[in-house]
Amino acid sequence: MRDLLPVLRLLGALMVMFGLSMGLPLAVSWFLRDGMWLVWLWSLGGTVLAGALLWACMERYRRELQPRHGVILVTLVWVFLPLCASVPLQLAYAELGRSLSFTHAYFEAVSGLTTSGATVLSGLDALPVSLNIWRTFLQWLGGMGILILAVAILPLLGVGGSQLFRAEAAGPVKDTKLTPRITGTAKGLWGVYAVFSISCALAFWLAGMTPLDAVMHMFTTVSLGGLSSHDASLGFYNSPVIEGITLVFMLMASCNFALYFVALRKGHWRGFWQDPEMRATLGVLLGSGLLVALLLWVKGVYGPVDALRYGVFNTISVATTTGFATADYLTWPVFAPVFMLFLSGVATSAGSTGGGIKMVRMLILVKQARLELTRLVHPRAVQPVLLGRSVVDHRMIFSVLAFMLVYGGTIIVLSMLLMLSDLDPITAFSAVVASVHCTGPGLGSIGPSSTYAVLNDFQVWVCTLGMLLGRLEILSFLALLTPSFWRR
């Protein structure tokens, strides 16, 4: 329990920061007079006050974070901040005279912060603008990671953030130090994220979106989140230009942001193009999009131009765990949607805003498998696993193998829980995969033309757990359940 006290102090500081972020929908509501400004004022004040009280009560437990503190804090943040984010959703629906249960409000908040893009809400076009701003802004905050932003700010409060960064960062990137100080790394990554965000919003605006729609869809494009202010998602615009802009920024956001930071800092892009994970990511995404487009053309679903347009866009959207839709791909040949869903697990890079198990892990697994096949023929051969020109450490290989084992077990257990609740196997399996990969739309009853509102409360909670496990990369959360973690 003593380990929780300094963590609760920092959780209070993060709650204050998160509460202040509600100033954006508050300002939008006040300016546009959508009738929700009191909801945002009460939500902002309540969150900031609760966080400040927690910070003040735990002030005497100030200390530098240890590795276990980082893991605990990351887990608490991803569990409790959605609780804060769900409050204005429930208050707003009550103000509108409509019902939104705590289960659905919390699911929507988790989906936003984990950039999953799954939703239980409908009638999005008629919602108050500030509510849609909040839903999409949550994805932008969660895209690069609330905690990485916090690492850049916490030193101002006298708190070191290195353990926090390592607990939050995805996969092998957690040990990458791009600058002498970890706060410099966090600021650099957020700087790249900000440049992408501004560029994306301007591009959407010039392509014909209203300024607010451009900002909202920017939030969910660069974060690879996929929520929209329209029930028809990007299909609402029926614009090849907007789809093309979205495609470019989805591809950019699916690559490691650290590569952009290093390239911009050193003034050359040679190392960026030589990165094996980046080449594999873009190669798989573009190749898969063309494959699905060819399938749609050969099967006579569309003509050649429409097959290229809808096939490439929707495949890359799902594969990058974004989840935007411009067509109901469940009506396509069954290979296409199943292939797209499985791609969502591997087609984004570590250090990107995407979900899934990350391309670098798949590269390590493939290279290790190839090495084992070589050893069957040449048992005395000594060959390291190479990633580009670098030798992959055995500890990283074992870590990847352990992650894949736990990942597979998580998919199976959660799928069986959904089937135990009488959900059909296709919907159950795809709901779990889409949740753990933080993709959003699945197959069966939760396709792109439907929502997760078709599930009962138990099933929604299972999917909520799946999204949290996927965002925490599973091992961080499960580490809390081991006795050795709490042993000093």
N, C-alpha and C positions, 0 to 999 in steps of 0.2 A: 504493500500500500504506500510505502514511503516514496516509491518511484512515481506514483501518480501525482504527488503534490506539485513538483516543479512543472510537470506536464500540464496540469490544470491551470496553472498561472499563464502559460503560453497560450493555452486554448482560449482563455479569456481575452488575451490581446488579439488573437485571430478573429474572435467573435466581434470585437470592436471594429476591426478592419472590414470584416464582411458586412456588418451592419451599415457602415458608411457607404458601401457600394450600392445600397438601396436608394441613395441619393439620386442615381440616374433615373430610375422609373418615377421617383417622386417629382423630379424636375420636368420630365415628359408629361406626367399627369397634370401638373400645375399649368404648364404652358398650353396644353391641348384641351384642358378642361374636360377630361374624360370621367370625372366624378369619383376618382379613386385616390385622390391625393391624401385623404385622411388615413386610408388603409396603409399607404406607404410611410406616412409620418409615424403612426403608431408602431409599425413593424420595425422601422429604423430605430426609433427611440427605445423600444423594448429590447432589441438585440444588443444595441450599444450599451444600455444600462446593465443588462445581465452580464455582458462580457467585462465591463469595467468593475463590477462588484466581484466577479470571480478573480480578476487580476489583482484587485486590492486585497482581497482576503488571503491570497496565496503569495503576496509580495515577499514575505520573509523566507520563502523557499527558493529564492533566486539561486541558480547554479548553471554551469555549462551543461549542455545536453550530452548524454552518453548514448551509445548505439541503441540501447533498449528504449531510451526516452524518445528517440526519433521514431521508432516503430510504433510505440504507443500513441504518440501525438498524431502521426499520420492517420492511424486507424480511427482515433477519436474525431479528428477533423472530418473525415469522410463519412462518419456516422452522424455527427451532431450538426454540422453546418447545413446539410439538407433539411434537418429539423427546423432550423431558423428560416431557411428558404421556403419551406412549405407554409409557414404562418401567413404571409401575405396572400398566397394562393387561396387558402381557406377563407380568409377575411374578405377577399375580393369577390369570391363566389357567393358568400353570404350577402354582401352588399348588392349583388345582382339578383338576389332572391332565388339562387340556385344552390343545389347541394353538391358538395365535394367532400368525400370522406377523408379522414386522416390517412388511410391506406393509399388512396389515389393521389393525395397531395404530396405525401412523402415520396411515392414512386416517381412522380413528375419531377420533384426536386432532385432526387438521386439521378434520374435520367439526364437532367440538365447538367449537373456538376460533373458527372462521369462521361459526358459527351456521348451518351448512348443514342439519343434521338428517338427512343421509344416514348409513346405518349398514351395517356388514357383520356385525353381531352378531344372534343370535337366542336364544331362550330367556331373554329379559330378565327375566321374572317370577321366574326361579329364580336369578338372579345375586345375589351378596352385596350388601346394601344400600349399603355404602360404595362399591362399584364404580359403581352407578347414580347415587349422589350425585356422584361425580367426573365422570361423563359429562355430567350435566346442569349441574353447577357450571361446567364449562369453557365452556358456552354462555353462562352468565350473565356470566362474566368477559369473553368475547369480544364480548358484545352491545354494550356502550358502548365497548368498546375497552380492552384492557389498557394501551395506551400513554397513553390519556387519563387513566387513573388514575395512571400513572407521572408524568405531567406535574404532577399535584397534589402528588406526593411528592418528586420529584427535587430541588426547591430545598432540601429538608432535607439533601441530600447535597452541596450546593454546585454543582448542575447546572441550567442554564437549560433550559426545555422548550418555548419557542415554536416552534422549527423542528420539533420532534418532533410537536407538536400539528398543525401545518400539513400535515405529511407523512401523519399518520394520519387526519385529519378527511376526511369524504366530500364530494366535489363542491365547489360554491360555498361551503359552510359553512366551509371551511378558512381563509377570510379574514375570518370574522366574529369580532369581539372584543366579547364581551358585558360584560366587566368591564375595568377599567384594566390588570389583570395577567392573563396567560394562565392562570396557576395558579388564579385565582379562577373563570375560565370553566370549567376542567376540574372543579373542585370543585362548582360549581353544577350542571353537567350530571349528575355522579354523584349529587348530592343528590336531583335529580328522579328519577333512576333508582332510588335507594334507596326513595323514598316509594312509587313505583309497585310496587316489589318487595314491600314489606311489606303494602301494601293487597291485592295479588293473592294472596299466600300466605294472608292472613286470610280472604279471600273463598272460596278453595278449601276451606279447613278448615271454614268454616261451612256450605259446600255439601255436606259429607259425606266429603271426602277425609281420609285419615289425616294426621297432622301432617307426616310425612316425605314422603308423596306430594304434599301441598300445596306443600311447599318445592321439591321437585324439578320439579313442573310449573310453579311460579312461575318458576324459573330459566329454563325453556325457552319460557315464554309472553312475558314482558317482553323477552326477548332476540330474540324471533321466530325461535327455533331449531328447536323442534318435536320434539326427542328426548323419549322417554318411558321410564318404568320398566316398561312393559307392551308386549308384542308387538302387542297390538290398539290401541295408541296411546290416544287419548281415548275410542275406541269401547269400551274396557274398562268404562267406567262407565255407558254408555248413559243419561246424565243430561242432559236439556235445560237444567237449571240450571247445571251445570258448563260445558256448551258455551256458554251465554249469557255467563257470566263470562269465559271464554276469549275469546269474540268481542269483548267490550268492551275487554279489555286488549290484544288484537291490534290493534284499531283505534287505540287510544291510542298504542301503541308504534310504529305505522307513520307517525306525524306527527313533525315536527322537535322534538326535545327542547329546543332553544334557545327555541322559542316558549313552552313551559311555563315555562322559567326566567325569561324576561322578564316573562311575565304574573304569575307569583308574586312576582317582585321588585318590580314596579311596583304590584301590587295591583289590576289590572284586566285583563280578557280581550278588550278591544275589538280590539287588534292581532292577537290569535290568530285570531279569526274572520274578520278581513279578509285574512289571508294567502292569496294565490292558490294556492300549492302545497298548503296544507292543505285548502282547499276542493276542489281537483281530486282530491287523494288520497282523501278520504272519499267524494266523489261517485262516483269510478270504482269504489271497492271496494264500496260499498253498491249502486250501480246494476248492477254486474256480478253480484253475488250474487243480486239479484232477477231478473235476466235468466236465469241458469242455473236458478233455482228455477222460473221460468215454463216454461222448456224441459222440465224434468223432469215437470212437471204435464201440459203439453200432449201430450208423448210417452207419457204413461201409465206412467212409471217409478214414481212415487209419487202418493199422494193430495195434495191441496193443502197440508195441514199438514206432512206429512213432506217434501214437495218444498221448502217454505220452510225447514224445519229443516236438512235435509242439504245443499240447494243453496247456501244463504247461508253456512253454516259452512265447508264444504269449499272453496268458491270463495275466500272471504276468507282462509282458512288458507293456501292455495297462493299466492294473489296477494300476500300480505304476506311471502312467503318463509318462513313458519313451517313448514308441512308436516305439521301434525296431520291425522289422518284419522279420520272416524267411519263411512266407507263406502268400498267399493272403487269409486271413481269411473271406473275404466277400463271398467266394465260399463255406464256411461251412454252416451247418444248421443255419437259421436266428437267433435262440436263442443265439448262441455263440457270434457273434460280438456285438449284442445289449447288452447282459449281460456284456461283457467286457467293453463296453463304459460306462455303468452305474457304474461299479466297480471303474472306474477311479475317480469318485467323492468322494469316501469314504475310499479307501483302503490304504492310507498313513497316517503316524502319523504327528501331529503337531511337528514342530522342525526338520522335515526331509527336504530333497530337493524336495519332491514331491508336486504336486498341489492338486486341489480339495478342498472339504470342511473339510477334515481331520477326521480321525477315532474318535478322542476324542469328537467332536461335535455330531457324530452319537451315541456314547455311552451315552452321556448326554441326548439326545433326546429320546432314547429308554428307559432309566431308568425313565425319567420324564413321558413318556407315560404309563409305567407300574405302576408308582405311582398313576397316575390319574385313572387307572382302579381299583386299590385297593381302592381308595377313593369312588368309586361308590358303593362298597360293604360295606366299613367301613368309612362312612363320617367323623367320629370324630377321626380317626387315624391320628397321627402326625408322619410322617416318612420323614427323610431327603433323598435327593438323594446322594448316595454314589458312589464314583469312587475309587475302591480299598477299602482302609480303611479311605479315606478322604471324608469329607462332602463337597459337591459342593455348593458354595455360590450362593444365589438366584440371585445376579447380573450377575453371569456367565451364569446361566440358561436363564435369560432374554436376555443377549447378544447373546447367541446361537440362541434363537428363532427369534430375530430381524435379525440376519445374514441370517438365513434360509429363512425368508420372502423376504428379499432383493435379495438373491440368486435366488429364484424361479422367482421373478419378472424380474430379469435381463435376465434369460434364455428365458422367454416368449417374452419380448420386442425385444431382439436381433433376436430371431427366426422369429418373425413376420416381422421385417425389411428385413430379407433375403428373406422371402416368398413374401414380397411386391415387391422385385426386380425380381420376377419370377423364383426364385430358387425352385426346387422341395422340398417338406416338409422333406423328409428323409435327403437329403444333408444339408438343412438349419438347421434343429434341431441338427444333429450330428456335424456340423461345429461349431455351437455356444457352444455346450457342450464340444467338444474337445478343443475349444479355451479358454473357462472360466476355464476348468480343467487343462489347459496347457498340454494337452496330445499329440496333433499333428494329427495323422491320424483319420479320422472319417468314416462315412458310405456313401453309394451312390457314388457320383462322386469324393469324396476326400478320398478314401480308401487307404490302404497301398501300392498299386501299382500305385497310381496317386499322383498329387501334387495340391496345392491350386491355381496353375496357371490357372486352368479351370474356376475360378471365375472371374467376372469382377471387376473393380477397386472399385466400391461402396461396393461390397460384401467382398472384401479383407480388406477394411477399417473397416467394421463391425467386422470382425474376429480379426483384430488388436486391436480394442477397447475391445473385449472380453478377449483377452490375457492380456491386461494391467489391466483390472478390476479383472481378476482372480489372477494375481500376487499381486495386491494391496489388495486382499481380499475384494474388492467391497466397504466396509464401509468407508475405509480410503479416497477413491476417492470421494464418495458421500458426505462425511462430508464437503468437500470444497464447496459444492453447497448450504449448509444451512446458513441462515443469522446469526444464533447464533454462528457459527464458527468464523466469522469476527467481532463479537461484543466484544469489550474489556471489 
